[in-house]
Amino acid sequence: GAVVSQHPSRVICKSGTSVKIECRSLDFQATTMFWYRQFPKQSLMLMATSNEGSKATYEQGVEKDKFLINHASLTLSTLTVTSAHPEDSSFYICSARDLGLGFPYFGPGTRLLVL
Amino acid sequence: EDQVTQSPEALRLQEGESSSLNCSYTVSGLRGLFWYRQDPGKGPEFLFTLYSAGEEKEKERLKATLTKKESFLHITAPKPEDSATYLCAVQVLHGGSQGNLIFGKGTKLSVKP
């Protein structure tokens, strides 16, 4: 099956710093990638939809200046959490859509802890 | 508003005790319904996709069914390794987010030996 990777798998940072998370589709081209956030015992909440070569579309309530998304190629999208604060601590998961299948595969997630 | 509701929130079973998980949905137009398994600290793992009412799919001890209002994930003779959170998600026909999935809150399944 299609494989999606994320890096890093876990990151701890100080409040005020920026953190970059990478999402890669390893064996297929993904024109669309999705970024989700999941708090403990909650479901996945869509943050933004990323299209290769264009600006990301953010969901209501998600600050675009805080969560910077760059979809530079058909296999890579990055999410940068700028000036991170403890309330940004969460599990961030990306998914990539394979045009051939039409539905997205998920990455393993990145655990962010902001101290 | 498109909505997905899963029940129960948590389910405890004895090994071998069969049961079903429910996913009710209200959407403007269903493109597909998806079941995922999620283990703690990991991303969702794809299980099934269903596209039309009456469709059924099976994989080992799991069987997913779909009606116009809900989907069931039947677990037959579960084993402890089936313990996980099972997520249901829908993909809408005219979603503004280009095929993203709308998730339910999940059912946490625990299977005791």
Interface residues (C-beta under 8 A of the other chain):
Chain A: G1 V4 Q6 T32 F34 Q42 S43 L44 M45 L46 T49 N51 T57 E59 F91 I93 S95 R97 G102 F103 P104 Y105 F106 G107 P108 G109 R111
Chain B: G32 F34 Y36 G41 K42 G43 P44 E45 F46 T49 L87 Q91 G96 S97 Q98 G99 N100 L101 I102 F103 G104 K105 G106
